[in-house]
């Protein structure tokens, strides 16, 4: 749940207060991972069909399959790339330094992959407003 903080150019910004109630949500770690304060503002799409105004309390959701896709891209892809590039460095038989260099190249490519993925798919992973509570 969150409060509609602002509406600009058809985009709805919702302020989510991270409380102990968040601990029961399966997505609480994704929401709070980079937040230093107890509030987070997220861009949301209104799929409820109800009129949303500033100050409304709304219920939000993110599809589980999209969370799994994000987890795969952010955790599994870098691990695979680092492993593959380290194996390439090892196969050159030039010592452990080459393994480290190629592993680091794999890491940089994975960061670039994440950056491109985030830039191209950002809109698809917005929170969705499913219900206006008040």
N, C-alpha and C positions, 0 to 999 in steps of 0.2 A: 504494500500500500504506500501511497505517497500523496503529496499535495501538489496540485497544478501551480507551478511557480510563475510561468510566463507562457504566452502564446505569441509567436512571431512568424509572420509569413506562412501561416498554416502549420507550423511546427509547434508541438506541445512539449514544454519542458516541465518535468516533474521532479520535485524535491523529495528524496527518500531519506527518512531519518533511520539510521541504522541502530536498532535497539536489540535488546535481548530476544525480542520476538523474532528477529531475523534468524536466530539460530535454528528455528524449526523449518526454515525454508531450505530446500535442497540447493539453491543457487546463492546462498549467503556468502560463501567464500569468494565467488566471482565478483559479487558486488563490492565487497569491502577490501579487496586485495590491495588497491593503491590509495585508499581513502584514509587521510590522517585525522579528519574531523568526523563527527557523527552524522553529517549530512552529505548527500551526493545528489547532483542534479543530472538527470538523464533525459535524452530526447526520446519521445514516445510517439507511437502511432495510435490513433483512436480506431479500434476495430469494434467497439461496442455499439456504434450507431447512435449513441446518446450525445447530446450537446454537452461540451466540456467548456467550463469557464475558469478563469483564474480564481484560485482558492478552493476549488473542488477537491474532495478526497476521492482518489481513484485506486482501483485494484490493477496491478500490473502483472505481466507474465512474459517469459521468454520460452520458446519451444525447447523441449529437452534435446531434440536431435540437433538443434543449432548449438547448444552448449557442448554436446559431444563433438561436433565438428570443430568448434573452437579449441577444445581440449586437444584434439588430434593435431591440429595445425600448430598449436603453441607448444606442445610437449613431445609428441611422437615424431613429427617431421624433423625437428632439429636433432633429436637423438639419432634418427636414421641417417641423416646427412653427415653428422659428425662421425658416426661409425663407418660409413662407406668411404668418406674421404680419408679417415685414418687408415683404413685397409689399403687404399691406393698408395698412401705414403709408405706404409709398411712393405708393400710389394716392390717398391723401388730399391729396397735393401740398402739404403744410404744412412741408416741409423735412426735412433729415436727422435732426433731433431726433425727429420722429415715427417715422421708420424705426427708430431705435435704441430708442425706447420700446416700440414694438410688437414688435420683435425680442426685447426683454427679457421682455415679457409671454408671448411664445411659449416662451421659455426656462423661465419659471416654471411654465407649464402643462405643459411636458414633465417637469419635476421632480416635479410633482404626479402626473402619469401614471405615472412610474416608481415613486413611493412607493406608489400604490394597487395597481399591478401586483405589486410586491414583497410587499405585505401579503396580497393575495388568493391569490397563486400560490406562496408560499414553500415549502410542503410538497411541491409537485410537482418542485422542483429540488434535492431532497436527494440526496446521494451514495447510491449503492446498494452494499451488500456483496454481491459476486458469488461470493466464495470465502473460506473460512477456511483460512489456510495453516498455522497452528499455535497 
